């Protein structure tokens, strides 16, 4: 009886440890979902993209033509802030960056592992909205990771991309909606834009 009890406790403990590790691996603590990243300047997307309606591509100017979305150089910030909020304490690092000709070192919020290949322009030109991955940033006072970016999360879209696509002119629109059936619209966009969907779940698509 004692041997059986010991084996039961051992087996139960192993199962409990395994379940705990799986839960921890999928937790926001590990994935970073919802966590704010410290930045050199407390940039508010809620203010710039929300209240001022500044297009995402004004700051992330390479998102349609490059694998990376791009981060704004200092002169992009100063194109406005040389005229407004010129003495704000929170913008001191920006002014210092311009004066010393040294770029601000922004900390990545949506960072992928080195072994994952991701191309922004492929997704943007296919009709994947910015908020699909980054969330509705126009409501974020400080930027945080909106999704887990786990392999299973990416595969959910790659296995069935049609309902998640939108017209290219609506890619940067936050809170975009349509009265059309999303699947019918997506399937039409796939055909019109000649989007290849046959091999989206093959390993080499994301791991090269």
PyMOL commands that set and color helices and strands:
alter all, ss='L'
color gray80, all
select helices_A, chain A and resi 2-25+28-31+45-51+56-59+74-81+89-100+120-126+130-134+137-139+151-159+162-164+168-170+182-192+203-206
alter helices_A, ss='H'
color red, helices_A
deselect
rebuild
show_as cartoon
